[in-house]
Amino acid sequence: MPLAHPNPLVARLSPPPIPSVLAWAGDYDGAKGPLIDLSQAVPGYPAHPEMLRLLGEAAASPAMTSYGAIEGEEVLRKAYATHVSAVYGASVSAANIHITSGCNQAFMCSTIALAKSGETMGLTNPFYFNHETTLSMLGIGRVLVDCDAAKGFLPSLVSAEKALLSGVRGLAVVSPNNPTGAVYPPGLLRELFQLCQKYGAWLILDETYRDFLPTDAGAPHDLLSIKGWEETLVLLYSFSKSFCIPGHRLGAITAGPRIVGEITKIMDNMQICAPRAAQVAVAAALPILAEWRVANRLEISRRADALKAVMAATDGWSIAAVGAYFAFIRHPYGNTPSAEVAEKLAKEAGVICIPGSYFGEGQEDYLRLAFANADVGVISQLHERLR
């Protein structure tokens, strides 16, 4: 009897990265103190009590147990459109918003809406690994856009144009970046957008970590003020980090109504609607927790400063890029594969991080540290752990 086989596009993928690096810590003997987990990008502080109250109140409503609108609850679409309009000084309406179950789902829905199997999309190198695996399991090829380590891992416009000339359906970029932490200047984002306009391709901009830019940074870009942006631009966002509710899985897409309509078709087959109670709770929390979110932004900045101080005082280690939740760290072990370095750190020093090789080609010299989930005191312990 012949064997039935799973989809080879999925079977060829490696297991999820986070569980694999957490498994290494199982062999840590605790000699250097408690584990320091810098692997997954999760908030290192709890949700605000008012957020929890709103979630509980919404979850207790019988109305929330039925199906909701595929595009998302109208109350959240309107609230988020108002928020986006304020952040960018632009005019965005609920018709531009689609709510999803987390930002990974937002990326998958957007990708399906914009490209089909056999076509290609451009990804920066290094890339966010879930973006790469999404393309792979959908049968969509990738074309890598170079990011120069000497320039803080910002994408090369020459390489981006080369990718567009090859016929990619779009470019997918993340700013602030995962894994490097690099923040793409507004001018660079505008140039990438204009290149996509020139070649009739899409720019997918993942802004999951937008809320952790410096408080005086101003608008991350002006793309929503450019005439015809709806025909080229798709913005992705996550409520998970800013509101400390990753387990409730809530994300958002900002796009033209035409693309929102295409994504609605996909969502109806994927999940029908995002979690309803969380949507209603976040809609209420957006305005009333604004000051709390600003305070968290300042706290994350303090953690970044603490990491910079540790690396400056630790021989052989250096920061290649840092921002928002992440730092891309150059390790001092020469040609040793990054996975070997990360495994040794987990097992012998009790520090869990992600190998650079998990994020693309030529990244063996680096490790990704998600410092946002460790406070300043814990981060200061890295000096002894890395010696």
Contacts in CASP RR format, 6 or more apart in sequence:
PFRMAT RR
TARGET T0000
AUTHOR 0000-0000-0000
METHOD contacts of the structure
MODEL  1
MPLAHPNPLVARLSPPPIPSVLAWAGDYDGAKGPLIDLSQAVPGYPAHPE
MLRLLGEAAASPAMTSYGAIEGEEVLRKAYATHVSAVYGASVSAANIHIT
SGCNQAFMCSTIALAKSGETMGLTNPFYFNHETTLSMLGIGRVLVDCDAA
KGFLPSLVSAEKALLSGVRGLAVVSPNNPTGAVYPPGLLRELFQLCQKYG
AWLILDETYRDFLPTDAGAPHDLLSIKGWEETLVLLYSFSKSFCIPGHRL
GAITAGPRIVGEITKIMDNMQICAPRAAQVAVAAALPILAEWRVANRLEI
SRRADALKAVMAATDGWSIAAVGAYFAFIRHPYGNTPSAEVAEKLAKEAG
VICIPGSYFGEGQEDYLRLAFANADVGVISQLHERLR
5 11 0 8 1.000
7 137 0 8 1.000
9 136 0 8 1.000
9 137 0 8 1.000
9 138 0 8 1.000
9 139 0 8 1.000
10 137 0 8 1.000
12 136 0 8 1.000
13 133 0 8 1.000
13 136 0 8 1.000
13 137 0 8 1.000
14 20 0 8 1.000
17 129 0 8 1.000
17 354 0 8 1.000
17 358 0 8 1.000
18 39 0 8 1.000
18 40 0 8 1.000
18 354 0 8 1.000
21 39 0 8 1.000
21 342 0 8 1.000
21 343 0 8 1.000
21 346 0 8 1.000
21 352 0 8 1.000
21 353 0 8 1.000
21 354 0 8 1.000
21 355 0 8 1.000
22 37 0 8 1.000
22 39 0 8 1.000
22 352 0 8 1.000
24 342 0 8 1.000
24 343 0 8 1.000
24 346 0 8 1.000
24 347 0 8 1.000
24 352 0 8 1.000
25 35 0 8 1.000
25 37 0 8 1.000
25 346 0 8 1.000
25 347 0 8 1.000
25 350 0 8 1.000
25 352 0 8 1.000
26 346 0 8 1.000
26 347 0 8 1.000
27 346 0 8 1.000
27 347 0 8 1.000
28 35 0 8 1.000
28 346 0 8 1.000
28 347 0 8 1.000
28 348 0 8 1.000
28 349 0 8 1.000
28 350 0 8 1.000
30 350 0 8 1.000
32 349 0 8 1.000
32 350 0 8 1.000
32 384 0 8 1.000
32 385 0 8 1.000
33 350 0 8 1.000
35 350 0 8 1.000
35 351 0 8 1.000
35 352 0 8 1.000
36 350 0 8 1.000
36 351 0 8 1.000
36 352 0 8 1.000
36 374 0 8 1.000
36 378 0 8 1.000
36 381 0 8 1.000
36 382 0 8 1.000
36 385 0 8 1.000
37 352 0 8 1.000
37 373 0 8 1.000
37 374 0 8 1.000
38 351 0 8 1.000
38 352 0 8 1.000
38 353 0 8 1.000
38 369 0 8 1.000
38 370 0 8 1.000
38 371 0 8 1.000
38 373 0 8 1.000
38 374 0 8 1.000
39 352 0 8 1.000
39 353 0 8 1.000
39 354 0 8 1.000
39 370 0 8 1.000
40 370 0 8 1.000
40 373 0 8 1.000
41 178 0 8 1.000
41 209 0 8 1.000
41 241 0 8 1.000
41 325 0 8 1.000
41 326 0 8 1.000
41 370 0 8 1.000
41 372 0 8 1.000
41 373 0 8 1.000
42 246 0 8 1.000
42 370 0 8 1.000
42 372 0 8 1.000
42 373 0 8 1.000
43 241 0 8 1.000
43 244 0 8 1.000
43 246 0 8 1.000
43 296 0 8 1.000
43 372 0 8 1.000
43 373 0 8 1.000
44 244 0 8 1.000
44 372 0 8 1.000
44 373 0 8 1.000
44 374 0 8 1.000
44 375 0 8 1.000
45 244 0 8 1.000
45 296 0 8 1.000
45 299 0 8 1.000
45 375 0 8 1.000
46 244 0 8 1.000
47 55 0 8 1.000
47 243 0 8 1.000
47 244 0 8 1.000
47 245 0 8 1.000
48 243 0 8 1.000
48 244 0 8 1.000
48 285 0 8 1.000
48 289 0 8 1.000
48 292 0 8 1.000
50 285 0 8 1.000
50 288 0 8 1.000
50 289 0 8 1.000
51 243 0 8 1.000
51 244 0 8 1.000
51 245 0 8 1.000
51 281 0 8 1.000
51 285 0 8 1.000
51 289 0 8 1.000
54 280 0 8 1.000
54 281 0 8 1.000
54 282 0 8 1.000
54 284 0 8 1.000
54 285 0 8 1.000
55 245 0 8 1.000
55 248 0 8 1.000
55 277 0 8 1.000
55 278 0 8 1.000
55 281 0 8 1.000
56 277 0 8 1.000
56 281 0 8 1.000
57 281 0 8 1.000
58 64 0 8 1.000
58 276 0 8 1.000
58 277 0 8 1.000
58 278 0 8 1.000
58 280 0 8 1.000
58 281 0 8 1.000
59 277 0 8 1.000
61 277 0 8 1.000
61 280 0 8 1.000
64 276 0 8 1.000
64 277 0 8 1.000
64 280 0 8 1.000
67 272 0 8 1.000
67 273 0 8 1.000
68 272 0 8 1.000
68 273 0 8 1.000
68 276 0 8 1.000
69 273 0 8 1.000
70 264 0 8 1.000
70 267 0 8 1.000
70 268 0 8 1.000
70 272 0 8 1.000
70 273 0 8 1.000
71 77 0 8 1.000
71 97 0 8 1.000
71 98 0 8 1.000
71 99 0 8 1.000
71 260 0 8 1.000
71 261 0 8 1.000
71 264 0 8 1.000
71 267 0 8 1.000
72 97 0 8 1.000
72 98 0 8 1.000
72 99 0 8 1.000
72 273 0 8 1.000
72 274 0 8 1.000
72 279 0 8 1.000
73 99 0 8 1.000
73 276 0 8 1.000
73 279 0 8 1.000
73 280 0 8 1.000
73 283 0 8 1.000
74 94 0 8 1.000
75 279 0 8 1.000
75 280 0 8 1.000
75 283 0 8 1.000
76 99 0 8 1.000
76 279 0 8 1.000
76 280 0 8 1.000
76 282 0 8 1.000
76 283 0 8 1.000
77 94 0 8 1.000
77 97 0 8 1.000
77 98 0 8 1.000
77 99 0 8 1.000
78 94 0 8 1.000
78 283 0 8 1.000
79 282 0 8 1.000
79 283 0 8 1.000
79 286 0 8 1.000
79 287 0 8 1.000
80 97 0 8 1.000
80 99 0 8 1.000
80 237 0 8 1.000
80 252 0 8 1.000
80 283 0 8 1.000
80 286 0 8 1.000
81 92 0 8 1.000
81 93 0 8 1.000
81 94 0 8 1.000
81 96 0 8 1.000
81 97 0 8 1.000
83 286 0 8 1.000
84 90 0 8 1.000
84 92 0 8 1.000
84 96 0 8 1.000
84 97 0 8 1.000
84 224 0 8 1.000
84 235 0 8 1.000
84 254 0 8 1.000
85 91 0 8 1.000
85 92 0 8 1.000
87 210 0 8 1.000
87 219 0 8 1.000
87 220 0 8 1.000
88 219 0 8 1.000
88 220 0 8 1.000
88 221 0 8 1.000
88 222 0 8 1.000
88 223 0 8 1.000
88 224 0 8 1.000
88 225 0 8 1.000
89 219 0 8 1.000
89 224 0 8 1.000
89 225 0 8 1.000
90 224 0 8 1.000
90 225 0 8 1.000
92 224 0 8 1.000
92 254 0 8 1.000
95 256 0 8 1.000
95 257 0 8 1.000
95 260 0 8 1.000
96 230 0 8 1.000
96 254 0 8 1.000
96 255 0 8 1.000
96 256 0 8 1.000
96 257 0 8 1.000
96 260 0 8 1.000
97 252 0 8 1.000
97 253 0 8 1.000
97 254 0 8 1.000
97 260 0 8 1.000
98 106 0 8 1.000
98 109 0 8 1.000
98 252 0 8 1.000
98 253 0 8 1.000
98 255 0 8 1.000
98 260 0 8 1.000
98 261 0 8 1.000
98 263 0 8 1.000
98 264 0 8 1.000
98 267 0 8 1.000
99 250 0 8 1.000
99 251 0 8 1.000
99 252 0 8 1.000
99 253 0 8 1.000
99 273 0 8 1.000
99 274 0 8 1.000
99 279 0 8 1.000
100 106 0 8 1.000
100 109 0 8 1.000
100 250 0 8 1.000
100 251 0 8 1.000
100 252 0 8 1.000
100 253 0 8 1.000
100 267 0 8 1.000
100 274 0 8 1.000
101 249 0 8 1.000
101 250 0 8 1.000
101 251 0 8 1.000
101 271 0 8 1.000
101 274 0 8 1.000
101 275 0 8 1.000
102 238 0 8 1.000
102 239 0 8 1.000
102 240 0 8 1.000
102 249 0 8 1.000
102 250 0 8 1.000
102 251 0 8 1.000
102 274 0 8 1.000
103 206 0 8 1.000
103 208 0 8 1.000
103 236 0 8 1.000
103 237 0 8 1.000
103 238 0 8 1.000
103 240 0 8 1.000
103 251 0 8 1.000
104 130 0 8 1.000
104 134 0 8 1.000
105 249 0 8 1.000
105 251 0 8 1.000
105 270 0 8 1.000
105 271 0 8 1.000
106 236 0 8 1.000
106 237 0 8 1.000
106 238 0 8 1.000
106 251 0 8 1.000
106 252 0 8 1.000
106 253 0 8 1.000
107 130 0 8 1.000
107 131 0 8 1.000
107 134 0 8 1.000
107 172 0 8 1.000
107 204 0 8 1.000
107 206 0 8 1.000
107 236 0 8 1.000
108 134 0 8 1.000
108 138 0 8 1.000
108 270 0 8 1.000
109 253 0 8 1.000
109 263 0 8 1.000
109 266 0 8 1.000
109 267 0 8 1.000
109 270 0 8 1.000
110 204 0 8 1.000
110 234 0 8 1.000
110 236 0 8 1.000
110 253 0 8 1.000
110 255 0 8 1.000
110 259 0 8 1.000
110 263 0 8 1.000
111 121 0 8 1.000
111 134 0 8 1.000
111 135 0 8 1.000
111 138 0 8 1.000
111 140 0 8 1.000
111 172 0 8 1.000
111 204 0 8 1.000
112 138 0 8 1.000
112 266 0 8 1.000
113 259 0 8 1.000
113 262 0 8 1.000
113 263 0 8 1.000
113 266 0 8 1.000
114 121 0 8 1.000
114 169 0 8 1.000
114 170 0 8 1.000
114 202 0 8 1.000
114 204 0 8 1.000
114 234 0 8 1.000
114 259 0 8 1.000
115 121 0 8 1.000
115 138 0 8 1.000
115 140 0 8 1.000
115 169 0 8 1.000
115 170 0 8 1.000
116 140 0 8 1.000
117 138 0 8 1.000
117 139 0 8 1.000
117 140 0 8 1.000
118 139 0 8 1.000
118 140 0 8 1.000
118 141 0 8 1.000
119 140 0 8 1.000
119 141 0 8 1.000
119 168 0 8 1.000
119 169 0 8 1.000
120 140 0 8 1.000
120 141 0 8 1.000
120 142 0 8 1.000
120 143 0 8 1.000
120 166 0 8 1.000
120 167 0 8 1.000
120 168 0 8 1.000
120 169 0 8 1.000
121 135 0 8 1.000
121 140 0 8 1.000
121 141 0 8 1.000
121 142 0 8 1.000
121 143 0 8 1.000
121 168 0 8 1.000
121 169 0 8 1.000
121 170 0 8 1.000
121 171 0 8 1.000
121 172 0 8 1.000
122 142 0 8 1.000
122 143 0 8 1.000
122 144 0 8 1.000
122 145 0 8 1.000
122 163 0 8 1.000
122 168 0 8 1.000
122 170 0 8 1.000
122 171 0 8 1.000
122 172 0 8 1.000
123 131 0 8 1.000
123 132 0 8 1.000
123 135 0 8 1.000
123 142 0 8 1.000
123 143 0 8 1.000
123 144 0 8 1.000
123 145 0 8 1.000
123 171 0 8 1.000
123 172 0 8 1.000
124 144 0 8 1.000
124 145 0 8 1.000
124 147 0 8 1.000
124 155 0 8 1.000
124 172 0 8 1.000
124 173 0 8 1.000
124 174 0 8 1.000
124 177 0 8 1.000
125 144 0 8 1.000
125 145 0 8 1.000
125 146 0 8 1.000
125 147 0 8 1.000
125 360 0 8 1.000
125 361 0 8 1.000
125 362 0 8 1.000
125 363 0 8 1.000
126 147 0 8 1.000
126 153 0 8 1.000
126 179 0 8 1.000
126 180 0 8 1.000
126 328 0 8 1.000
126 356 0 8 1.000
126 359 0 8 1.000
126 360 0 8 1.000
126 363 0 8 1.000
126 366 0 8 1.000
127 142 0 8 1.000
127 144 0 8 1.000
127 172 0 8 1.000
127 359 0 8 1.000
127 360 0 8 1.000
128 174 0 8 1.000
128 178 0 8 1.000
128 179 0 8 1.000
128 206 0 8 1.000
128 359 0 8 1.000
129 358 0 8 1.000
129 359 0 8 1.000
129 360 0 8 1.000
131 172 0 8 1.000
131 174 0 8 1.000
131 206 0 8 1.000
132 142 0 8 1.000
132 360 0 8 1.000
135 141 0 8 1.000
135 142 0 8 1.000
136 142 0 8 1.000
143 163 0 8 1.000
143 166 0 8 1.000
143 168 0 8 1.000
144 159 0 8 1.000
144 163 0 8 1.000
144 360 0 8 1.000
144 361 0 8 1.000
145 155 0 8 1.000
145 156 0 8 1.000
145 159 0 8 1.000
145 160 0 8 1.000
145 163 0 8 1.000
145 171 0 8 1.000
146 155 0 8 1.000
146 156 0 8 1.000
146 159 0 8 1.000
147 153 0 8 1.000
147 154 0 8 1.000
147 155 0 8 1.000
147 156 0 8 1.000
147 180 0 8 1.000
147 182 0 8 1.000
148 154 0 8 1.000
148 156 0 8 1.000
149 320 0 8 1.000
149 321 0 8 1.000
152 180 0 8 1.000
152 182 0 8 1.000
152 320 0 8 1.000
152 321 0 8 1.000
153 177 0 8 1.000
153 180 0 8 1.000
153 181 0 8 1.000
153 182 0 8 1.000
153 320 0 8 1.000
153 321 0 8 1.000
153 328 0 8 1.000
154 182 0 8 1.000
154 184 0 8 1.000
154 185 0 8 1.000
154 188 0 8 1.000
155 173 0 8 1.000
155 184 0 8 1.000
155 188 0 8 1.000
155 192 0 8 1.000
157 188 0 8 1.000
157 191 0 8 1.000
157 192 0 8 1.000
157 195 0 8 1.000
160 171 0 8 1.000
160 192 0 8 1.000
160 195 0 8 1.000
161 195 0 8 1.000
161 199 0 8 1.000
163 171 0 8 1.000
164 170 0 8 1.000
164 171 0 8 1.000
164 195 0 8 1.000
164 196 0 8 1.000
164 198 0 8 1.000
164 199 0 8 1.000
164 201 0 8 1.000
165 199 0 8 1.000
167 199 0 8 1.000
167 201 0 8 1.000
168 201 0 8 1.000
169 201 0 8 1.000
169 202 0 8 1.000
170 196 0 8 1.000
170 201 0 8 1.000
170 202 0 8 1.000
170 203 0 8 1.000
170 204 0 8 1.000
171 192 0 8 1.000
171 195 0 8 1.000
171 196 0 8 1.000
171 201 0 8 1.000
171 202 0 8 1.000
171 203 0 8 1.000
171 204 0 8 1.000
172 204 0 8 1.000
172 206 0 8 1.000
173 184 0 8 1.000
173 189 0 8 1.000
173 192 0 8 1.000
173 203 0 8 1.000
173 204 0 8 1.000
173 205 0 8 1.000
173 206 0 8 1.000
174 205 0 8 1.000
174 206 0 8 1.000
174 207 0 8 1.000
174 208 0 8 1.000
175 182 0 8 1.000
175 183 0 8 1.000
175 184 0 8 1.000
175 189 0 8 1.000
175 205 0 8 1.000
175 206 0 8 1.000
175 207 0 8 1.000
175 220 0 8 1.000
176 182 0 8 1.000
176 183 0 8 1.000
176 209 0 8 1.000
176 210 0 8 1.000
176 212 0 8 1.000
176 213 0 8 1.000
176 323 0 8 1.000
176 324 0 8 1.000
176 325 0 8 1.000
176 326 0 8 1.000
177 183 0 8 1.000
177 184 0 8 1.000
177 321 0 8 1.000
177 323 0 8 1.000
177 324 0 8 1.000
177 326 0 8 1.000
178 206 0 8 1.000
178 208 0 8 1.000
178 209 0 8 1.000
178 325 0 8 1.000
178 326 0 8 1.000
179 326 0 8 1.000
179 328 0 8 1.000
179 354 0 8 1.000
179 356 0 8 1.000
179 359 0 8 1.000
179 368 0 8 1.000
180 320 0 8 1.000
180 321 0 8 1.000
180 326 0 8 1.000
180 328 0 8 1.000
180 368 0 8 1.000
181 209 0 8 1.000
181 321 0 8 1.000
181 322 0 8 1.000
181 323 0 8 1.000
181 324 0 8 1.000
181 325 0 8 1.000
181 326 0 8 1.000
181 327 0 8 1.000
181 328 0 8 1.000
182 321 0 8 1.000
182 323 0 8 1.000
182 328 0 8 1.000
183 213 0 8 1.000
183 217 0 8 1.000
183 323 0 8 1.000
183 324 0 8 1.000
184 192 0 8 1.000
186 219 0 8 1.000
186 220 0 8 1.000
186 221 0 8 1.000
186 222 0 8 1.000
187 221 0 8 1.000
189 205 0 8 1.000
189 220 0 8 1.000
189 221 0 8 1.000
189 223 0 8 1.000
190 221 0 8 1.000
190 222 0 8 1.000
190 223 0 8 1.000
190 226 0 8 1.000
192 203 0 8 1.000
193 203 0 8 1.000
193 223 0 8 1.000
193 226 0 8 1.000
193 229 0 8 1.000
193 232 0 8 1.000
193 233 0 8 1.000
196 202 0 8 1.000
196 203 0 8 1.000
196 232 0 8 1.000
196 233 0 8 1.000
197 232 0 8 1.000
200 232 0 8 1.000
201 232 0 8 1.000
202 232 0 8 1.000
202 233 0 8 1.000
202 234 0 8 1.000
203 223 0 8 1.000
203 232 0 8 1.000
203 233 0 8 1.000
203 234 0 8 1.000
204 234 0 8 1.000
204 236 0 8 1.000
205 221 0 8 1.000
205 223 0 8 1.000
205 233 0 8 1.000
205 234 0 8 1.000
205 235 0 8 1.000
205 236 0 8 1.000
206 236 0 8 1.000
207 220 0 8 1.000
207 235 0 8 1.000
207 236 0 8 1.000
207 237 0 8 1.000
208 236 0 8 1.000
208 237 0 8 1.000
208 238 0 8 1.000
208 240 0 8 1.000
208 241 0 8 1.000
209 241 0 8 1.000
209 323 0 8 1.000
209 324 0 8 1.000
209 325 0 8 1.000
209 326 0 8 1.000
210 220 0 8 1.000
210 237 0 8 1.000
211 241 0 8 1.000
211 242 0 8 1.000
211 293 0 8 1.000
211 297 0 8 1.000
212 241 0 8 1.000
212 242 0 8 1.000
212 296 0 8 1.000
212 297 0 8 1.000
212 300 0 8 1.000
212 301 0 8 1.000
212 323 0 8 1.000
212 324 0 8 1.000
212 325 0 8 1.000
212 372 0 8 1.000
213 220 0 8 1.000
213 297 0 8 1.000
213 324 0 8 1.000
214 297 0 8 1.000
214 301 0 8 1.000
215 294 0 8 1.000
215 297 0 8 1.000
215 298 0 8 1.000
223 229 0 8 1.000
223 233 0 8 1.000
223 235 0 8 1.000
224 233 0 8 1.000
224 235 0 8 1.000
224 254 0 8 1.000
230 255 0 8 1.000
230 256 0 8 1.000
230 257 0 8 1.000
230 258 0 8 1.000
230 259 0 8 1.000
231 256 0 8 1.000
233 255 0 8 1.000
234 253 0 8 1.000
234 254 0 8 1.000
234 255 0 8 1.000
234 259 0 8 1.000
235 253 0 8 1.000
235 254 0 8 1.000
235 255 0 8 1.000
236 251 0 8 1.000
236 252 0 8 1.000
236 253 0 8 1.000
236 254 0 8 1.000
237 251 0 8 1.000
237 252 0 8 1.000
237 253 0 8 1.000
237 254 0 8 1.000
238 250 0 8 1.000
238 251 0 8 1.000
238 252 0 8 1.000
239 245 0 8 1.000
239 248 0 8 1.000
239 250 0 8 1.000
239 251 0 8 1.000
239 252 0 8 1.000
239 278 0 8 1.000
239 282 0 8 1.000
240 246 0 8 1.000
240 247 0 8 1.000
240 248 0 8 1.000
240 249 0 8 1.000
240 250 0 8 1.000
240 251 0 8 1.000
241 325 0 8 1.000
241 372 0 8 1.000
242 293 0 8 1.000
242 296 0 8 1.000
243 282 0 8 1.000
243 285 0 8 1.000
243 289 0 8 1.000
243 293 0 8 1.000
245 278 0 8 1.000
245 282 0 8 1.000
248 275 0 8 1.000
248 278 0 8 1.000
249 274 0 8 1.000
249 275 0 8 1.000
249 278 0 8 1.000
250 274 0 8 1.000
250 275 0 8 1.000
250 278 0 8 1.000
250 279 0 8 1.000
250 282 0 8 1.000
251 274 0 8 1.000
253 259 0 8 1.000
253 260 0 8 1.000
253 263 0 8 1.000
255 263 0 8 1.000
267 273 0 8 1.000
300 324 0 8 1.000
300 325 0 8 1.000
300 372 0 8 1.000
302 376 0 8 1.000
303 371 0 8 1.000
303 372 0 8 1.000
303 374 0 8 1.000
303 375 0 8 1.000
303 376 0 8 1.000
303 379 0 8 1.000
304 322 0 8 1.000
304 323 0 8 1.000
304 327 0 8 1.000
304 371 0 8 1.000
306 371 0 8 1.000
306 376 0 8 1.000
306 377 0 8 1.000
306 379 0 8 1.000
306 380 0 8 1.000
307 319 0 8 1.000
307 322 0 8 1.000
307 327 0 8 1.000
307 369 0 8 1.000
307 371 0 8 1.000
307 379 0 8 1.000
307 382 0 8 1.000
308 319 0 8 1.000
308 322 0 8 1.000
309 380 0 8 1.000
310 379 0 8 1.000
310 380 0 8 1.000
310 382 0 8 1.000
310 383 0 8 1.000
310 386 0 8 1.000
311 317 0 8 1.000
311 318 0 8 1.000
311 319 0 8 1.000
311 327 0 8 1.000
311 329 0 8 1.000
313 383 0 8 1.000
314 382 0 8 1.000
314 383 0 8 1.000
314 386 0 8 1.000
314 387 0 8 1.000
315 332 0 8 1.000
315 387 0 8 1.000
316 332 0 8 1.000
317 329 0 8 1.000
317 330 0 8 1.000
317 331 0 8 1.000
317 332 0 8 1.000
317 386 0 8 1.000
318 329 0 8 1.000
318 330 0 8 1.000
319 327 0 8 1.000
319 328 0 8 1.000
319 329 0 8 1.000
319 330 0 8 1.000
320 328 0 8 1.000
320 329 0 8 1.000
320 330 0 8 1.000
320 366 0 8 1.000
321 327 0 8 1.000
321 328 0 8 1.000
322 328 0 8 1.000
324 372 0 8 1.000
325 370 0 8 1.000
325 371 0 8 1.000
325 372 0 8 1.000
326 368 0 8 1.000
326 369 0 8 1.000
326 370 0 8 1.000
326 371 0 8 1.000
326 372 0 8 1.000
327 368 0 8 1.000
327 369 0 8 1.000
327 371 0 8 1.000
328 356 0 8 1.000
328 366 0 8 1.000
328 367 0 8 1.000
328 368 0 8 1.000
329 353 0 8 1.000
329 366 0 8 1.000
329 367 0 8 1.000
329 368 0 8 1.000
329 369 0 8 1.000
330 365 0 8 1.000
330 366 0 8 1.000
331 338 0 8 1.000
331 341 0 8 1.000
331 365 0 8 1.000
331 366 0 8 1.000
331 367 0 8 1.000
333 341 0 8 1.000
334 365 0 8 1.000
335 364 0 8 1.000
337 355 0 8 1.000
337 357 0 8 1.000
337 364 0 8 1.000
338 355 0 8 1.000
338 356 0 8 1.000
338 357 0 8 1.000
338 358 0 8 1.000
338 363 0 8 1.000
338 364 0 8 1.000
338 365 0 8 1.000
338 366 0 8 1.000
338 367 0 8 1.000
339 355 0 8 1.000
339 357 0 8 1.000
339 358 0 8 1.000
341 355 0 8 1.000
341 367 0 8 1.000
342 352 0 8 1.000
342 353 0 8 1.000
342 354 0 8 1.000
342 355 0 8 1.000
342 356 0 8 1.000
342 367 0 8 1.000
345 351 0 8 1.000
345 352 0 8 1.000
345 353 0 8 1.000
345 367 0 8 1.000
345 385 0 8 1.000
345 386 0 8 1.000
346 352 0 8 1.000
346 353 0 8 1.000
349 385 0 8 1.000
349 386 0 8 1.000
350 385 0 8 1.000
351 382 0 8 1.000
351 385 0 8 1.000
351 386 0 8 1.000
353 367 0 8 1.000
353 368 0 8 1.000
353 369 0 8 1.000
353 370 0 8 1.000
354 367 0 8 1.000
354 368 0 8 1.000
354 370 0 8 1.000
355 364 0 8 1.000
355 367 0 8 1.000
355 368 0 8 1.000
356 363 0 8 1.000
356 364 0 8 1.000
356 366 0 8 1.000
356 367 0 8 1.000
356 368 0 8 1.000
357 363 0 8 1.000
357 364 0 8 1.000
358 368 0 8 1.000
359 368 0 8 1.000
371 379 0 8 1.000
END
